Amino acid sequence: MKVYTALMLQLIIWSGYTFIEWLSKYDQLVYKIIMFFVFFYLAINIGNWIIKSAKKTFLVTVMSLCLYGSFHLAMSYLAHW
């Protein structure tokens, strides 16, 4: 249940990242990369606070990022179809 909770919270974090990225569409690429690492750090810390295992936290964070990225790509593909 801890992994599921961490996964859901991290998906919310990635949704927030997408929203903030959309708001800053005129920013330079360097600032978007820095913002990504800030959200990645936030996702890692929240996951580690819930799961209490660094290895599992990193795996769940990568899994949530891949899941959200694939969902984001699928939605953009369907929007252009």
Order of alpha helices (4+ residues) and beta strands (2+ residues): alpha-alpha-alpha
